């Protein structure tokens, strides 16, 4: 009986990489196994208020007696900590990081690890992938009912990395009424569909006034997707101390409606 063929150095290196990737995926899976529903908040275009929607949705769910985590995956421009006005970073507990909490929401963000808030983070895809994986399996998430994930905008490497790593249950797509934002939102929806993932629905942000209204509703009808509601322009969003949904009854009503419509799109087995 002949002895097994000896692997070449290149084959050994590929095998070692496969094993490392498997171990990494296992650690991530173990870290996330206690999380109920993972909701990605996503847009093909920056500047449409994706982070505003993600943070206000998270705190709204927390006011409804849910255990909520908010994961800021916009590695290039992490703004969740600014919206929530949270500065204290995670606490080291052995090999795990315990995320801080603000307004009843556990928060993890790249911003905690920046020396200066306004510094530019210039990373290529593999570095983003490694950072997200490190956050995922190093964070003590506990057992939140919901994890809201603020994704990077666009349809290239950064959001793709998040989608492939987090195994999200579905996405809330954010657009403004403007036709270019609607076009980019459509591109992001098509990207999600190519990956055979679920779109929970569409939110129209910055609705009313000079921006107009109706773009999100029209896109939902065109793409045969649920319309989760419109978030109107409001002076409450200029409050520098807390999210607008905790400041304004009108904004709180909009986000309560959004959260209830979102829950209706989540399969029962995900929300148990």
N, C-alpha and C positions, 0 to 999 in steps of 0.2 A: 504494500500500500504506500503510495507516494505521500510525502510530507506536504503540508499546506504551503502554497506559494507565499513567499515573504512579500509583505507590502512594500511598495516604494515609499520614499520619504514624502512625496506629494500625497499618496493615498493615505498614509498615516496621519498627515496633517488634516486632510479632509475629514477623516474619521473622528479625530480629536475635536474638530469644530462641530461635527454633528452631535457628539456627546455633550459638548459644552452648551450648545443650543437647547438640547433636550433638558439639561439640568436647569437652565435659565427659565425655560417655559414652565417647568415643574414648580420652581420657586414662586414665579408670578401667579400661577394657578392656585397654589396653596395660600398665598397672601390675599387673593381676591375671593376665596371660596365662601367667606362669611358675608359677602355683599349681596343685597337683594336685587336691585335693578340698577343697571349701568346705562346712563343716558348721556349720549354725546350731544353737545350744543355746538353747531357747526355751520360754517358759511364758506362759500367759494370766494368771498370778498371780505377784505379787512375794512374796518370802519363802520360796520352796520350795527354795532352794539351787541356783539355776540357775548362779550364778557358781562355786560350789563344784564342781559337775559339770563345767563348762567347763574350769576350771583343772586339776583332777585328770585329766580326760581328756587334755588337752594334754600334761601332763608324762608321763603313762603312755605315750602314743604316742611321745614323745621317748625314753623309756627303751628302746623297741623299735627304736632306730636309725633313726627317721624324723626328717626335717627338719620342724619344726613352728612355725607362727606362731599367735599368739593375739591376736585383735582384739576389744577391749572396746568394743562399740557401745552399751552402756547409758550414753548421754550424761548422763542426769540423775543417776545413781548409779553411777559407775564404781568398781568394787570389786576388779577383777582385781589391781591393783598391791598392794592390801592383803593379799590372800590369798597372793600370791607373795613379799611382802616385798621389792619392788623399788622403789627410789627414784630411781635414776639415769635421766634421761630420754633421748630419742633424740639422736643426734649429727647436726648439719647437715653434709651432704656436697653442696656445690653447691646445686641446687634440691631435692635429696632429703633425707629424714630416715632415718637408719639406726637401726632400733629396737634397744633394749637386749635382752639375753638373760638369762634366769634359769631354772635347772634345764633347760637345753637348749632353751628355748622363746623365740622372738622375741616381744616384747610391744609393742603399741601401744594407748594408752588416753588418754582425755580427762583422766584424773587427772594425767598428766604436765604439763598446762598449767593446773592450778589453783594459785592462790597458797596456798589453805588447803584441806586435805582435806575439812573439814566444811562448806564453803560450799555453798549451794544453787545449782544451775544451772537458771535459769528461762528456757527457750528455747521459741519456737514452732517449728512444723514446718519452715518454710523454713530457719531457722538450723540445725536439726538436720541437714537434708538437705545444706546447704553444708559443715558440719563433717565429716560422714562422707565426702563426696566429696573434701574437702581431704586428709583422712587417707589415703584410698585412693590418690590419684594422686601424693601427695607422699612416700609411704613407699617405701623401697627394700626390698621384701619378699624379694627373691631368688627362689629356686625351691623353696619348701617343698612337701613331700609332702602336708601337710594344713594348712589354715587353720581353726582353731576360732573361731567368732564368737559372743560372748556378746551376745545380743540384749536390747533393752529388753522388759520384760513388757507384757502387755496386747494389745489387738487394734485399736489406733487408729493415729495418725499415725506415731509413732516407729518401732515395729517394721515397719510398712508401708513406710516410707522405706528401711529397711535391706534388706528383701526385694526391693524394686524395684531397688535400686542394686547389690547385690553379686552377683546372679544365683547364689544358693546352690544347691549340688547336692542338698541335703536337710537335714532337721531332726531333731534329737534333742529330744523333748518331755519336760520334767521336771515331775513331779507328786509330791505326798506322798500317803499313803494316805487323807487326809481327804477327805470327799465334796465339800466346796467347792473344794478344790484340783483334784480330779478333774474337776469341772464346768468350771472355768476352763481346764483342759488340753484338754478336749473342744472348747471354743470356739476355742482357738488352732489345734487341728487342723483345724477346719472353715474357719478363715480361710486356712490354707495350701492346703487343697483348692480353695477358691474361686479361688486364684491359680494353680491347676494346677501346684503344686510338690509335691515328694516328702517324705514323712515316713519317715525311716529307722527310727524306733521310739520306744518310750516307756521312760523310766527312772523307777522309784519311789525317791525320795530320802527320808531320815529314816524309814526303814522300821523297824518294831519298836517295842517299849516302849509308851509312852502313845499314840503316834500310830497304832498298829495296823499292819496289813499287808494287802496284796492289792488296794488300790485301783488301782495301776498295771497290774497283771496283768489285772484285770477290764476296765479301760478299753481295753487292747490287744485283748482278745477282742471287746469290743463294737464297736470301730472297725475290726476286722480288720487290725491292725497288729502288727509284731513287738514282743515284750516284750524289751527289752535287758538287764533285770536290776534287782535291788533293791540300793540302797546303804544298809546298816544304820547306825543311830545308833552312834557310836563316840566315845570320849574322844579318839581321835587327831585328830579335827577341831578340837580346842581348841588344838592345837599352834600357837604363834605364829611359828614360824621357817620352816616349810616345809609344803607340802601333805601331807594325811594319807596319800595313796597312796605317799609316800616315807618315811613314818614308821611305818606299820603294815603288817605282812605280810597281815593279813586284809583291810584296805582295798585294798591293792595287788592282791590276788587278785580282788576285786570289780571293780576298774577294768580289770584285764587282760581279764576276761570280757566286760565292757561293750565294750571296744575291739574285741575279736575278733568279737563279734556285730554290731557296727556295720560292720566291714569286710565281713562277709558280705552286707550290704544295699547295698553300693556297687558299681555296675556295673563290670565289669572295665576298660572303656575309661576310666573316671574314675580308677582307682587305678594305672594304668600310669605 
